[in-house]
Amino acid sequence: MNPPVTDPLDPITEPQPACPCHHATDRPDEATVTVGAAELTRLGELLTDIDEFLRCCGGLAELLAGVHAHRGHPHPRSAAATLVDDVGFTALGLRLDPDHPTPGGGQ
């Protein structure tokens, strides 16, 4: 269980605390949600828009790298590029096969 939030974090000066559940191998409290093909298709469209926005709007990748640098990432530009690529590959996977999406768009 997460501790209660007492004061809002300042996103510029305070890093977001790590969520312990993201590093757990067993997540018994994690809910399973069924997502239909229509929702996956819409998600793919949304991720495509986000991917195009991040790639086409000058300077956004550098701003994203700045966020990663502020959070102390040892390779902020690489992390930013990887995040943008993850969005693109996930969108591609959802467009290719909305019933069985896989990372990188493979079958």
C-alpha atoms as a printed R data frame, in Angstrom:
    type eleno elety resid chain resno       x       y       z
1   ATOM     1    CA   MET     A     1   0.000   0.000   0.000
2   ATOM     2    CA   ASN     A     2   1.284   3.442  -0.887
3   ATOM     3    CA   PRO     A     3   1.810   5.988   1.892
4   ATOM     4    CA   PRO     A     4  -0.667   8.886   1.958
5   ATOM     5    CA   VAL     A     5   0.310  12.014   0.089
6   ATOM     6    CA   THR     A     6   0.795  14.891   2.492
7   ATOM     7    CA   ASP     A     7   2.039  17.665   0.219
8   ATOM     8    CA   PRO     A     8   2.131  17.820  -3.565
9   ATOM     9    CA   LEU     A     9   5.542  17.243  -5.126
10  ATOM    10    CA   ASP     A    10   7.206  20.014  -7.048
11  ATOM    11    CA   PRO     A    11   7.956  18.302 -10.397
12  ATOM    12    CA   ILE     A    12  10.880  20.629 -11.035
13  ATOM    13    CA   THR     A    13  12.760  20.165  -7.765
14  ATOM    14    CA   GLU     A    14  11.556  16.829  -6.377
15  ATOM    15    CA   PRO     A    15  11.826  13.454  -8.111
16  ATOM    16    CA   GLN     A    16   8.738  11.291  -8.128
17  ATOM    17    CA   PRO     A    17   9.086   8.468  -5.602
18  ATOM    18    CA   ALA     A    18   9.523   5.024  -7.092
19  ATOM    19    CA   CYS     A    19   6.482   2.801  -6.951
20  ATOM    20    CA   PRO     A    20   7.494  -0.454  -5.213
21  ATOM    21    CA   CYS     A    21   4.999  -2.523  -7.210
22  ATOM    22    CA   HIS     A    22   6.764  -1.860 -10.529
23  ATOM    23    CA   HIS     A    23   9.779  -3.840  -9.401
24  ATOM    24    CA   ALA     A    24   7.843  -6.683  -7.781
25  ATOM    25    CA   THR     A    25   7.801 -10.064  -9.520
26  ATOM    26    CA   ASP     A    26   4.476 -11.076  -7.969
27  ATOM    27    CA   ARG     A    27   1.616  -8.572  -7.925
28  ATOM    28    CA   PRO     A    28  -1.348 -10.299  -6.252
29  ATOM    29    CA   ASP     A    29  -3.369  -7.083  -5.949
30  ATOM    30    CA   GLU     A    30  -3.019  -6.208  -9.624
31  ATOM    31    CA   ALA     A    31  -6.364  -6.191 -11.410
32  ATOM    32    CA   THR     A    32  -6.900  -7.791 -14.781
33  ATOM    33    CA   VAL     A    33  -8.843  -5.753 -17.297
34  ATOM    34    CA   THR     A    34 -10.257  -7.059 -20.556
35  ATOM    35    CA   VAL     A    35  -9.812  -4.628 -23.423
36  ATOM    36    CA   GLY     A    36 -11.726  -5.139 -26.634
37  ATOM    37    CA   ALA     A    37 -10.468  -4.783 -30.186
38  ATOM    38    CA   ALA     A    38 -12.166  -1.404 -30.599
39  ATOM    39    CA   GLU     A    39 -10.383   0.008 -27.543
40  ATOM    40    CA   LEU     A    40  -7.050  -1.394 -28.715
41  ATOM    41    CA   THR     A    41  -7.595   0.146 -32.134
42  ATOM    42    CA   ARG     A    42  -8.338   3.524 -30.556
43  ATOM    43    CA   LEU     A    43  -5.280   3.170 -28.305
44  ATOM    44    CA   GLY     A    44  -3.170   2.432 -31.384
45  ATOM    45    CA   GLU     A    45  -4.512   5.581 -33.057
46  ATOM    46    CA   LEU     A    46  -3.772   7.652 -29.961
47  ATOM    47    CA   LEU     A    47  -0.237   6.272 -29.655
48  ATOM    48    CA   THR     A    48   0.326   6.978 -33.361
49  ATOM    49    CA   ASP     A    49  -0.689  10.607 -32.808
50  ATOM    50    CA   ILE     A    50   1.624  10.866 -29.795
51  ATOM    51    CA   ASP     A    51   4.479   9.239 -31.724
52  ATOM    52    CA   GLU     A    52   4.083  11.660 -34.630
53  ATOM    53    CA   PHE     A    53   3.847  14.605 -32.246
54  ATOM    54    CA   LEU     A    54   7.029  13.623 -30.390
55  ATOM    55    CA   ARG     A    55   8.968  13.011 -33.615
56  ATOM    56    CA   CYS     A    56   7.731  15.969 -35.667
57  ATOM    57    CA   CYS     A    57   7.598  18.857 -33.226
58  ATOM    58    CA   GLY     A    58  11.069  20.317 -32.994
59  ATOM    59    CA   GLY     A    59  12.728  20.176 -29.623
60  ATOM    60    CA   LEU     A    60  10.307  17.843 -27.822
61  ATOM    61    CA   ALA     A    61  12.761  14.949 -27.707
62  ATOM    62    CA   GLU     A    62  15.325  17.286 -26.121
63  ATOM    63    CA   LEU     A    63  12.744  18.462 -23.576
64  ATOM    64    CA   LEU     A    64  11.941  14.840 -22.760
65  ATOM    65    CA   ALA     A    65  15.669  14.168 -22.374
66  ATOM    66    CA   GLY     A    66  15.771  17.116 -19.969
67  ATOM    67    CA   VAL     A    67  13.080  15.475 -17.857
68  ATOM    68    CA   HIS     A    68  15.105  12.252 -17.732
69  ATOM    69    CA   ALA     A    69  18.265  14.212 -16.866
70  ATOM    70    CA   HIS     A    70  16.437  16.010 -14.063
71  ATOM    71    CA   ARG     A    71  15.355  12.632 -12.678
72  ATOM    72    CA   GLY     A    72  19.001  11.561 -12.638
73  ATOM    73    CA   HIS     A    73  18.969   9.121 -15.548
74  ATOM    74    CA   PRO     A    74  22.571   8.324 -16.557
75  ATOM    75    CA   HIS     A    75  21.711   8.482 -20.293
76  ATOM    76    CA   PRO     A    76  18.810  10.943 -20.665
77  ATOM    77    CA   ARG     A    77  18.879  11.268 -24.469
78  ATOM    78    CA   SER     A    78  18.928   7.511 -24.900
79  ATOM    79    CA   ALA     A    79  16.042   7.147 -22.436
80  ATOM    80    CA   ALA     A    80  14.033   9.784 -24.297
81  ATOM    81    CA   ALA     A    81  14.685   8.153 -27.672
82  ATOM    82    CA   THR     A    82  13.793   4.738 -26.275
83  ATOM    83    CA   LEU     A    83  10.516   6.056 -24.875
84  ATOM    84    CA   VAL     A    84   9.594   7.636 -28.215
85  ATOM    85    CA   ASP     A    85  10.483   4.384 -30.008
86  ATOM    86    CA   ASP     A    86   8.434   2.343 -27.517
87  ATOM    87    CA   VAL     A    87   5.409   4.505 -28.268
88  ATOM    88    CA   GLY     A    88   5.933   4.032 -32.010
89  ATOM    89    CA   PHE     A    89   6.481   0.268 -31.844
90  ATOM    90    CA   THR     A    90   3.483  -0.219 -29.565
91  ATOM    91    CA   ALA     A    91   1.299   1.810 -31.934
92  ATOM    92    CA   LEU     A    92   2.568  -0.263 -34.868
93  ATOM    93    CA   GLY     A    93   1.862  -3.507 -33.030
94  ATOM    94    CA   LEU     A    94  -1.683  -2.412 -32.279
95  ATOM    95    CA   ARG     A    95  -2.271  -1.406 -35.912
96  ATOM    96    CA   LEU     A    96  -0.909  -4.682 -37.287
97  ATOM    97    CA   ASP     A    97  -2.849  -6.990 -34.985
98  ATOM    98    CA   PRO     A    98  -5.276  -5.313 -32.544
99  ATOM    99    CA   ASP     A    99  -6.350  -8.697 -31.121
100 ATOM   100    CA   HIS     A   100  -2.808  -9.830 -30.263
101 ATOM   101    CA   PRO     A   101  -0.458  -6.841 -29.870
102 ATOM   102    CA   THR     A   102   3.191  -7.613 -29.338
103 ATOM   103    CA   PRO     A   103   6.132  -5.282 -28.748
104 ATOM   104    CA   GLY     A   104   7.755  -4.251 -31.992
105 ATOM   105    CA   GLY     A   105   4.716  -5.191 -34.058
106 ATOM   106    CA   GLY     A   106   5.731  -8.832 -34.554
107 ATOM   107    CA   GLN     A   107   3.272 -11.697 -34.851
